[in-house]
């Protein structure tokens, strides 16, 4: 996960061993991605337009 906020510096260095011993289980990456996409909303301010995506995919396939 990419975090661009100084308040979260060091988050990926936290020791989770106690949580693992207590039964923490990680979700499969596919489940995480699917859940993120299901919850995501498209906006005009973020991401690329579908037409541009198709244009790039066609160029990549050549």
C-alpha positions, 0 to 999 in steps of 0.5 A: 500500500502506498501512503503519502501522508507523513502521519502514517510514516512507519506504518509498514514497520509495525510488529504484528507478531502478537496479532498473528499469534492471536489469530489475525488472518490476511485476506487473499489479494484477489478478495482485497482487490475485488472489495476495493473495486466494488466499493470504489466510485469513479469520479471525473477528478481521478483516474483516466477516462474509459476511452483513453484506457481503451486507446492505450490498451489497443496500442499496447496490444500492437 
